[in-house]
């Protein structure tokens, strides 16, 4: 029985070692970039203050009409650019963002740019390339870090790599818990670090004990990260237990035979305000062609996801008819589960405290990797010494 247990432990130790050495190295990069992304929005604002931030008009704190904002942005639009949406400021000191696309060197992807517009004066404060999916070194710092985090900068191929590495890391953490599991009567020893111990013992205890406490957070971050990398499979799994609403359903406008002038943004806003009088606008998506629709995201105050609201309207671009709507009352248990994953993964679900936890959690893979490699090198050194001693002994016996 003891031999079987010892053999199983050796097997789990090898699995844990090799997964940790190879997948763990990538996990360190993912963790460190995740730490930065916990505060991605304020970091982006700080690094790009001249583009994104605006002085608050003390005399008139109300925004100009959205038509004036968009009209100003369209004047700055390049000849080959096509406006796709208007992003609303998260607070009164930020500019509007007019998003537009233009052709990229990679035909299958378009570059995504932003034009920033002062909400009080309609003055364009600047423009930047935000996303070039295949060439991330062209992206601003925040987005460069984001692409490294979930794709290693390798576009869709990198996303698949990160997803499968995440599955490997899941097994690494689970095997670590198996190896940590204490013998009867040894629980206290397994949960503490021995005082006044040698460096070798301290490093071993730190890896083992810290790994146990960190495993709870890491397991969630790995599982939620894999879900975000493979959302279709994740939603399919969740839907086994509860239906999950399609996040980006496709709807079409009824193209009139006569006048084909779309309704104005003022009308879009009026229709939205009538249907949803409370909340805050996050974006208005423009129709991409003559059959497309307006998509409006107006976040409910208590929605946990601050960037991508569940509450949305799909409007016929000609008649203004509400084709489809979503709000909190229509959510299923599956929708609520999925809605919480991203804000929990980034920490924003619990504000500054949650973001601080994620920032610290991003350092955990580095600590575990360094202590794990040190432990591995220590055992290798001990094995080499032991093997060398046996060789010397065998030589003398031969003589």
Helices and strands as residue ranges (DSSP letters): H 2-37, H 40-47, H 49-52, H 66-75, E 82-87, E 96-103, E 110-117, E 124-131, G 136-138, H 141-151, H 155-180, H 187-190, H 199-205, I 206-210, H 211-229, H 231-239, H 265-275, E 280-285, E 293-299, E 312-316, E 322-326, G 328-330, H 333-346, G 348-350, H 351-398
